[in-house]
């Protein structure tokens, strides 16, 4: 299968590219930026099945010019990860990439047989942390990011219903793992990224929001679920949750890092006296992943295993050693 992955040099995109290429698919990796040394190191031998191209998805026709050849499937993962500050400063860019980019990707997908849109559990807003969240849960669009994600989902659903495209939206939960780093589209890192960097440095941190609970999900598990959606004989739903299925508070993450990477340590602190502030993490229950489980998905990483691998990745890449050995990824 020839698969186009947009946002291929980004965080989740790199995991997608590696997963698909490792499964024997030919991947066209599209991004606004060329693959950096982190992407090259992470792909390792899988890069032999990957061809990278550059294009700006917010420009009509740019995708067709960059990828003129045949395609079997499109995975649209390109996105601007935003915060209230980013949305206030440059809302036009958020809309241009996150919404108009989906229009461009869907236009190009008319040449393909299958289309997977990488959405976000952020469309659910805050929910009861103790109650699993099914795909039928009402949406709460409290940010421009969530609005563009949900609007893109509706475009995908319309293309599926109106044009016969085999398509689905994937709502992913709290991704973490190797390859999270600042890029042109990702300027705000996750709380787990901050905690991992502090653990690698052996710092003592003051953490606010340790009670904030999410279903932290390794990006490789997300990529595996999306591969299953591409390879499934049929897709019975237009929307699929993808998650570890297990909720854990940030304090549990910090405790695990203290065991994995001493002398790292942490203590709770109010937001105004913290060195890492997790209070922006939305309270949300674990996603119900029954639909994707029915396609053969099972999370491959426990939280401890995923954190340990991420620590190993950061240490190896910073030391300049090959990072695709020793089970990393």
C-alpha positions in Angstrom: 0.0 0.0 0.0 1.2 3.5 -0.8 0.3 5.8 2.0 0.6 9.6 2.2 1.2 10.8 5.8 0.8 14.6 6.3 2.7 16.1 9.2 5.2 13.3 8.8 8.2 15.1 10.4 6.2 15.9 13.5 5.7 14.1 16.8 2.8 11.6 16.1 3.6 11.8 12.4 7.1 10.3 12.8 5.6 7.4 14.7 3.0 6.9 12.0 5.7 6.9 9.3 7.9 4.4 11.2 4.9 2.1 12.0 3.7 2.0 8.4 7.1 1.6 6.8 8.0 -1.1 9.3 4.8 -3.0 8.3 6.0 -3.0 4.7 4.0 -0.1 3.3 5.5 2.5 1.1 5.2 6.0 2.7 5.1 9.4 1.2 5.9 11.7 4.2 4.7 15.3 3.7 5.6 18.1 5.9 6.2 21.9 5.8 9.7 21.2 7.2 12.3 18.7 6.0 13.0 15.7 8.3 15.5 16.7 10.9 18.2 14.5 12.6 15.6 13.3 15.1 13.4 11.9 12.4 16.3 10.3 10.5 17.5 8.6 13.7 14.1 7.5 14.7 13.2 5.9 11.4 16.5 4.0 11.1 16.2 1.2 8.5 12.5 2.0 7.9 13.6 5.2 6.1 14.3 3.0 3.0 10.5 2.8 2.4 9.9 6.5 3.0 10.0 9.4 0.5 9.8 12.9 2.1 8.3 15.9 0.3 7.6 19.4 1.4 4.4 21.4 0.9 2.2 24.0 2.7 -1.2 22.4 3.1 -2.8 25.8 3.6 -2.1 26.6 0.0 -4.6 25.3 -2.5 -2.9 22.9 -5.0 0.3 22.6 -3.1 -0.4 19.0 -2.2 -1.2 17.9 -5.7 2.0 19.6 -6.9 4.2 17.8 -4.3 2.6 14.4 -4.6 1.6 13.8 -8.2 1.9 10.0 -8.1 -0.6 7.2 -7.2 -1.8 6.7 -3.7 -3.8 4.0 -1.9 -4.5 5.9 1.4 -4.0 9.2 3.1 -3.4 9.7 6.9 -3.9 13.4 7.7 -1.9 14.3 10.8 -0.6 17.8 10.0 -1.8 20.3 12.7 -0.8 23.4 14.6 -0.8 22.5 18.3 -2.1 25.6 19.9 -2.7 27.2 23.3 -4.8 30.2 24.2 -1.8 32.5 23.7 -1.1 31.0 20.2 -4.8 31.3 19.3 -5.0 34.9 20.4 -1.8 35.8 18.6 -2.3 34.0 15.2 -5.8 32.5 14.8 -5.5 32.8 11.1 -2.7 30.3 11.0 -4.5 27.8 13.3 -7.5 27.9 11.0 -5.5 27.8 7.8 -3.5 24.7 8.8 -6.0 22.8 10.9 -9.1 23.4 8.8 -8.2 24.5 5.3 -5.4 21.9 5.4 -8.0 19.2 5.9 -9.9 20.5 2.9 -6.8 20.3 0.8 -6.0 16.8 2.1 -9.5 15.6 1.4 -9.4 17.1 -2.1 -6.2 15.1 -2.7 -7.7 11.9 -1.2 -10.1 11.6 -4.1 -7.3 9.7 -5.7 -7.0 7.2 -2.8 -9.3 4.5 -1.4 -9.0 5.3 2.3 -8.6 8.4 4.4 -7.8 8.6 8.2 -8.0 12.0 10.0 -6.0 12.3 13.2 -8.3 14.3 15.5 -8.1 14.8 19.3 -9.9 13.9 22.5 -9.8 17.6 23.2 -13.2 17.8 21.4 -14.7 16.2 24.5 -13.6 19.1 26.7 -13.5 18.3 30.5 -15.4 15.2 31.7 -15.7 13.2 34.9 -12.2 11.6 35.3 -13.7 8.4 36.7 -16.1 7.8 33.8 -15.0 6.4 30.4 -15.7 8.6 27.4 -17.3 6.9 24.4 -17.3 8.3 20.9 -21.0 9.3 21.4 -20.1 11.6 24.2 -21.2 15.3 23.6 -18.5 17.6 22.4 -17.4 20.7 24.2 -15.6 23.1 21.9 -13.8 25.4 24.3 -10.8 26.4 22.1 -10.1 27.3 18.5 -8.0 24.1 18.3 -11.0 21.9 19.3 -13.3 23.8 16.9 -11.0 23.2 14.0 -10.6 19.6 14.9 -14.3 19.0 15.1 -15.0 20.9 12.0 -12.4 18.8 10.2 -14.2 15.7 11.5 -17.4 16.9 10.0 -15.7 17.4 6.6 -14.4 13.9 6.7 -17.8 12.5 7.6 -19.4 14.4 4.7 -16.8 13.1 2.3 -17.5 9.6 3.5 -21.2 9.9 3.1 -21.3 12.0 0.0 -18.4 10.6 -2.1 -18.1 7.0 -1.0 -14.7 7.5 0.5 -13.7 4.9 3.1 -12.8 7.4 5.9 -12.6 7.7 9.6 -11.7 10.1 12.3 -9.4 9.1 15.1 -9.6 10.9 18.4 -6.3 10.4 20.2 -5.7 10.8 23.9 -2.8 12.6 25.6 0.1 11.3 23.4 3.7 11.0 24.8 6.9 9.3 23.9 10.0 9.7 21.8 10.1 12.4 19.1 8.2 15.1 21.0 10.2 18.3 20.4 9.6 21.8 19.3 8.9 22.1 15.5 7.4 24.8 13.4 3.9 23.5 14.1 4.4 22.2 17.6 5.7 25.0 19.8 4.1 24.0 23.1 5.3 20.7 24.7 3.2 18.4 26.9 3.6 18.2 30.6 5.1 14.7 30.3 7.8 16.1 27.9 8.7 18.6 30.6 8.8 16.0 33.3 10.9 13.6 31.1 13.4 16.4 30.4 13.7 17.2 34.1 14.2 13.5 34.8 17.0 13.2 32.3 18.7 16.2 33.9 18.3 14.8 37.4 16.4 17.8 38.6 14.1 18.3 41.6 10.9 19.8 40.4 7.9 21.4 42.0 4.8 20.1 40.2 1.4 21.8 40.1 -1.7 19.9 39.1 -0.4 16.5 40.2 -4.1 15.4 40.6 -4.9 16.0 36.9 -5.7 12.6 35.4 -5.5 11.5 31.8 -5.1 8.4 29.8 -1.5 9.0 28.7 -0.9 7.1 25.5 2.3 6.2 23.9 2.6 7.6 20.4 3.6 4.2 18.9 0.3 2.7 20.2 -1.5 5.5 18.4 0.4 4.7 15.2 -0.4 1.0 15.5 -4.1 1.7 15.9 -4.1 3.9 12.8 -2.3 1.2 10.8 -5.1 -1.2 11.8 -7.7 1.3 10.5 -5.8 1.5 7.2 -5.5 -2.3 6.9 -9.0 -3.3 8.1 -11.2 -4.8 5.4 -14.0 -2.4 6.3 -14.7 0.4 8.8 -18.0 0.2 10.5 -17.7 3.6 12.2 -16.8 7.2 11.2 -15.1 7.9 14.6 -12.7 5.8 16.7 -11.2 6.6 20.1 -7.5 5.6 20.5 -6.1 5.6 24.0 -4.2 3.5 26.6 -7.6 3.0 28.2 -6.1 3.6 31.6 -6.2 6.9 33.5 -3.4 8.0 35.7 -2.8 11.3 37.5 0.3 13.4 36.8 1.6 12.5 40.3 1.7 8.8 39.1 3.8 9.9 36.1 6.2 11.8 38.3 6.5 8.9 40.8 7.3 6.5 37.9 10.0 8.9 36.6 11.6 9.1 40.1 11.9 5.3 40.1 13.2 5.1 36.5 15.6 8.0 36.5 17.1 8.8 39.9 18.1 11.3 41.3 15.1 13.0 39.8 12.5 13.9 42.4 9.4 16.0 42.7 7.1 17.6 45.2 3.6 19.2 44.9 3.4 22.9 44.6 0.8 25.6 43.8 0.9 26.9 40.2 2.5 30.2 41.2 5.4 28.4 42.9 5.8 25.5 40.5 8.6 24.7 38.1 6.3 22.5 36.0 2.7 23.5 35.8 0.2 20.8 35.0 -2.9 22.7 35.8 -3.7 23.3 32.1 -4.2 19.6 31.6 -7.9 19.1 31.1 -9.7 16.7 33.5 -11.0 13.9 31.3 -12.0 10.3 31.8 -10.2 7.6 29.9 -11.5 7.1 26.3 -13.6 4.0 25.7 -11.6 2.1 23.1 -14.1 -0.8 22.4 -14.4 0.1 18.7 -10.7 0.1 18.0 -10.2 -3.1 20.1 -12.7 -4.8 17.8 -10.2 -4.3 15.0 -7.5 -6.1 17.0 -5.9 -3.2 18.8 -4.5 -3.6 22.3 -2.2 -1.0 23.9 1.4 -2.3 23.9 2.9 0.0 26.5 2.2 0.4 30.2 2.9 3.8 31.5 6.2 2.7 33.2 7.4 1.0 30.0 6.6 4.0 27.8 8.3 6.5 30.2 11.4 4.3 30.4 11.6 4.1 26.6 11.2 7.8 26.3 14.0 8.4 28.8 16.2 6.1 26.9 15.5 7.9 23.6 16.3 11.3 25.0 19.5 10.1 26.5 20.7 8.4 23.3 19.7 11.1 20.9 21.5 13.7 23.0 24.6 11.5 23.3 24.6 11.2 19.5 24.2 7.4 19.6 21.9 5.5 17.2 18.5 5.7 18.8 16.8 2.9 16.9 18.6 0.1 18.7 17.9 -1.6 22.0 14.1 -1.6 21.6 13.6 2.1 21.4 10.5 2.9 19.5 
